[in-house]
Amino acid sequence: MVKIMKFKDNEIIIEKYLNNLDKFVLDFLKILEKHSDYVIVSGYVSILFGRTRTTEDIDILVPELLIERFKELYKDIKAKFTCINSSNINELFDLLNTKHPIRFIKKGNKDFAPNIEFKFIKNEISHETFKNRIKVKMGKNIMFISPIELQILYKEEILKDRKDLEDALHLREVFKNKLKKEKLKYYKSIIDKYV
């Protein structure tokens, strides 16, 4: 169960029991944040706020990195995680630069889920998501997520599949008294360019 303790424009403080998925995400973020800022988007955001469903991937967007910085990050990540796309760092960097994600699983995991879907920020929606990211505090743990209004609209207007619509509905319910109409209108104007 998740209890929202405090909600401001750019920060949410919650109380929750950290499940295995939360711990998996936090383990990855502890490495990532030494090298880059980031924002978490998509299904995990709904799960973080109490939606009961599984997910195969956690979508993480990062600003574009130079190859040297990416190599440093990859070196640290591969101590605990395995990339399932390739072990060739130049191939991975090329994938990221051609708008393709790369995926990481915990070392020793025989399954491909859960995995981190890691991608560079490449379009206006992603830039808005990153620029307006929200800090979530869970005790001593911190992560950065998509603005709730943008998350909802992206799932309703672009993704539109059943689980995404249910995710959006869940977030609308959890944040029903906290959503800002002006933000919904602003993000809708951006998303409309992609519909």
C-alpha positions as a printed Julia matrix, in Angstrom:
195×3 Matrix{Float64}:
  0.0     0.0     0.0
  1.17    3.5    -0.84
  0.43    6.51    1.3
  1.04    9.93   -0.22
  2.36   12.11    2.55
  3.04   15.29    0.62
  2.51   16.49   -2.95
  3.93   19.66   -4.46
  4.57   20.65   -8.08
  8.0    19.07   -8.18
  8.08   16.68   -5.21
  6.06   13.8    -3.83
  6.8    12.14   -0.51
  5.33    8.67   -0.1
  5.34    5.85    2.41
  5.4     2.38    0.92
  6.83   -1.06    1.41
  9.64   -1.5    -1.11
  8.92   -4.6    -3.18
 11.45   -6.46   -5.35
 10.65   -4.32   -8.38
 11.28   -1.11   -6.42
 14.59   -2.51   -5.17
 15.59   -3.52   -8.71
 14.91    0.02   -9.96
 16.71    1.66   -7.05
 19.77   -0.58   -7.55
 20.02    0.57  -11.15
 19.44    4.23  -10.25
 22.23    4.21   -7.65
 24.66    3.48  -10.48
 23.03    5.71  -13.1
 22.85    8.84  -10.96
 26.65    8.88  -10.59
 26.87    9.51  -14.33
 23.68   11.17  -15.52
 20.34   12.7   -14.63
 17.29   10.71  -15.72
 13.52   10.44  -15.62
 11.38    7.32  -15.22
  8.3     7.1   -17.44
  5.47    4.73  -18.35
  4.07    1.73  -16.45
  6.35    1.77  -13.43
  5.06    5.23  -12.49
  1.57    3.79  -11.99
  2.97    0.76  -10.15
  4.98    3.05   -7.87
  1.7     4.66   -6.78
 -0.06    1.41   -5.97
 -1.35    0.01   -9.26
 -1.36   -3.76   -9.0
  0.07   -5.15  -12.18
  3.29   -6.62  -13.44
  5.64   -5.01  -15.89
  8.45   -6.41  -17.95
 10.35   -3.16  -18.29
 11.1     0.07  -16.51
 11.5     2.92  -18.99
 14.3     5.35  -18.16
 15.14    8.38  -20.29
 18.5    10.16  -20.05
 19.93   13.18  -21.83
 22.22   12.24  -24.7
 25.69   11.33  -23.46
 29.03   11.57  -25.18
 30.64    8.21  -25.93
 33.28    8.63  -23.19
 30.62    9.29  -20.55
 28.54    6.39  -21.79
 31.56    4.07  -21.56
 32.1     5.07  -17.92
 28.43    4.48  -17.14
 28.39    1.12  -18.93
 31.51   -0.03  -17.06
 29.79    0.63  -13.73
 26.44   -0.84  -14.8
 27.93   -4.12  -16.02
 29.24   -4.88  -12.53
 25.64   -5.65  -11.46
 23.6    -5.76  -14.69
 23.82   -7.45  -18.08
 22.83   -5.75  -21.31
 20.64   -8.11  -23.34
 21.14   -6.25  -26.65
 24.89   -6.65  -27.01
 28.14   -6.5   -25.08
 29.74   -4.29  -27.72
 29.75   -0.76  -26.36
 29.94    0.88  -29.81
 26.88   -1.08  -31.0
 24.98   -0.04  -27.87
 25.9     3.6   -28.34
 24.81    3.44  -32.0
 21.45    1.96  -30.96
 20.87    4.77  -28.48
 21.79    7.41  -31.05
 19.38    5.96  -33.61
 16.46    6.23  -31.16
 16.52    2.59  -30.05
 16.49    1.55  -26.41
 18.93   -0.84  -24.82
 17.89   -3.23  -22.05
 19.53   -4.33  -18.82
 18.69   -7.23  -16.53
 20.13   -8.07  -13.13
 23.23  -10.27  -13.44
 22.31  -13.92  -13.09
 18.68  -13.37  -14.07
 17.69  -16.19  -16.41
 14.53  -14.35  -17.46
 14.37  -11.07  -19.39
 11.96   -9.52  -16.9
 12.12   -7.2   -15.23
 14.49   -5.17  -17.35
 15.53   -1.57  -17.59
 14.67   -0.02  -20.96
 17.28    2.72  -21.26
 17.05    5.38  -23.96
 18.27    8.83  -24.86
 15.9    11.78  -24.85
 15.16   12.46  -28.51
 11.86   14.34  -28.93
  9.88   17.25  -27.51
  7.7    15.09  -25.27
 10.76   13.43  -23.73
 12.42   16.83  -23.25
  9.31   18.16  -21.47
  9.18   15.02  -19.34
 12.79   15.45  -18.28
 12.64   19.23  -17.82
  9.57   18.95  -15.56
 10.41   15.69  -13.76
  9.17   15.17  -10.23
 11.27   14.04   -7.29
  9.74   11.13   -5.37
 11.03   10.48   -1.85
 10.47    7.12   -0.17
 12.28    7.31    3.14
 15.96    7.69    2.23
 15.33    6.68   -1.39
 14.84    9.22   -4.16
 13.86    8.81   -7.79
 12.69   11.15  -10.55
  9.53   10.46  -12.52
  7.49   11.99  -15.31
  5.05   14.78  -14.39
  1.8    13.04  -13.51
 -0.32   15.11  -15.92
  2.01   14.33  -18.82
  2.16   10.66  -17.86
 -1.64   10.41  -17.9
 -2.06   12.16  -21.24
  0.72   10.18  -22.92
 -0.97    6.93  -21.95
 -4.44    8.16  -22.95
 -3.57    9.96  -26.19
 -0.56    8.12  -27.62
 -0.22    4.61  -26.19
 -3.97    3.93  -25.78
 -3.72    0.2   -25.13
 -5.8    -1.33  -22.36
 -3.1    -1.48  -19.69
 -2.02    2.08  -20.48
 -5.57    3.39  -20.22
 -5.94    1.55  -16.91
 -2.62    3.06  -15.73
 -3.89    6.52  -16.64
 -7.18    5.9   -14.86
 -5.31    4.74  -11.75
 -3.17    7.9   -11.73
 -6.23   10.09  -12.26
 -7.82    8.45   -9.21
 -4.72    8.65   -6.98
 -4.09   12.29   -7.89
 -7.71   13.38   -8.46
 -7.5    16.47   -6.25
 -3.97   17.37   -7.25
 -3.92   17.45  -11.05
 -3.45   20.93  -12.5
 -5.8    21.88  -15.36
 -3.29   24.33  -16.84
 -0.63   21.58  -16.94
 -3.04   19.15  -18.58
 -3.84   21.76  -21.22
 -0.18   22.6   -21.83
  0.94   18.96  -22.14
 -2.06   18.16  -24.35
 -0.89   20.86  -26.79
  2.5    19.14  -27.03
  1.1    15.62  -27.33
 -1.37   16.72  -30.04
  1.62   17.27  -32.35
  2.34   13.53  -32.19
 -1.19   12.16  -32.5
